[in-house]
Amino acid sequence: MTGALHLARPEILALAPYAHAEWDPALVRLHANENPWRSEADRSRDGLNRYPEPQSSALIQRLACLYGVEPDRVLVGRGSDEGIDLLVRTFCAAGRDRVVVCPPTFAMYRFAADVQGAAVSEVPLDAARGFDLDVTALKAACDPTVKLVFLCSPNNPTGNRFPDDAVREVLDALAGRAIVVVDEAYVEFAEGPSLVDWLAAYPHLVILRTLSKAYGLAGARCGAVLAAADVIGLLRRVIPPYALSVQSIESVLDALHPDRLEAVRARVAAIRAERTRMLEGLARIPLVEQVWPSQANFLLVSSRDAGRLLQAGIRGGLLVRDVRRQPALERCLRITIGSPEQNDRLLESLGAA
Ligand SMILES: Cc1ncc(COP(=O)(O)O)c(C=O)c1O
């Protein structure tokens, strides 16, 4: 066992893997109770009449290459949302174990814990220091019942990335004691590289990546968990065998063809440039008090009348996210960077408020 596997629920460690129908494309499939004929509406390559290959090897290979890890360090699922849910179900027993979250942050960590019946400890980010991690409080919160610590970096909805030193201090303190999940959903929009190279040094580090943001594939529902091979092996036992549809697998493989990656990079660059323009444009709007710098594809904005800004956006036909219910964000909205035309329209609508 590595420094992480012993943290899993004993029931999951003892779980007999589900025996899905064998996968051998060379043989005629009369073993999975599928239909031999394709629907006339079926435009897929492999056929929707057939179950997909569990953890599609082509997709795993492609993601491993994209993220720069070995294929046995990759689990593919329905968005990183599924990764979060799997991690909580695999490592936290209901009524016994605990996760740590750092609000204001992505709400799905708490949601998954609540569904599982795991307790949640909150270690708020330090608003006065640009929503930085409170590493001392975080370490103090990690008693032996804590199995997972979720760090969202860049953080949704504040947009900041945690300094490497802070994440390293958390990892060093929790070695052998808890899994540290670094959610890098927005890392492609950030200044520095992913922490993926740290996986070799930290068997209790888990990284979440998604194709929903920089790659423009939110509708395909595809995300990856990157971790030590034995952690991935355990998660593969828990994930349903046919998590991703044939259509998702095929459309993601098409979108990730090496010839298409230049276009992805160009769009990320365009979003980053628009982010700078929007930061300046929003700061000039009279109702706006503060716009926080962002390493993601959105901006956090505070206003003395956020409700009025929200309504002004709706009058212009544009929705922005009301985050006022989150701690420390009582006056805030989160604004996704759109196309230049959409951004112009938003600036105009909010300016008229
Ligand atoms: C921080 C963060 N993690 C994960 C997700 C979920 O992404 P996916 O579409 O891969 O499920 C989101 C979606 O907004 C997010 O903001």
The ligand as a Tripos MOL2 file, in Angstrom:
@<TRIPOS>MOLECULE
LIG
   16    16     1     0     0
SMALL
NO_CHARGES

@<TRIPOS>ATOM
      1 C1        -13.7480   24.2760   -9.5570 C.3       1 LIG1
      2 C2        -14.6070   23.3930  -10.3740 C.ar      1 LIG1
      3 N1        -14.3940   22.0750  -10.3510 N.ar      1 LIG1
      4 C3        -15.1370   21.2360  -11.0750 C.ar      1 LIG1
      5 C4        -16.1740   21.7120  -11.8530 C.ar      1 LIG1
      6 C5        -17.0070   20.7180  -12.5790 C.3       1 LIG1
      7 O1        -16.5500   20.5460  -13.8590 O.3       1 LIG1
      8 P1        -17.0460   19.3790  -14.7830 P.3       1 LIG1
      9 O2        -17.8050   20.0140  -15.8870 O.co2     1 LIG1
     10 O3        -15.7760   18.7260  -15.2510 O.co2     1 LIG1
     11 O4        -17.8930   18.4430  -13.9810 O.co2     1 LIG1
     12 C6        -16.4360   23.0730  -11.9170 C.ar      1 LIG1
     13 C7        -17.5400   23.5810  -12.7320 C.2       1 LIG1
     14 O5        -17.8970   24.7150  -12.7650 O.2       1 LIG1
     15 C8        -15.6360   23.9330  -11.1400 C.ar      1 LIG1
     16 O6        -15.8390   25.2570  -11.1200 O.3       1 LIG1
@<TRIPOS>BOND
     1     1     2 1
     2     2     3 ar
     3     2    15 ar
     4     3     4 ar
     5     4     5 ar
     6     5     6 1
     7     5    12 ar
     8     6     7 1
     9     7     8 1
    10     8     9 2
    11     8    10 1
    12     8    11 1
    13    12    13 1
    14    12    15 ar
    15    13    14 2
    16    15    16 1
@<TRIPOS>SUBSTRUCTURE
     1 LIG1         1 GROUP 0 **** ****
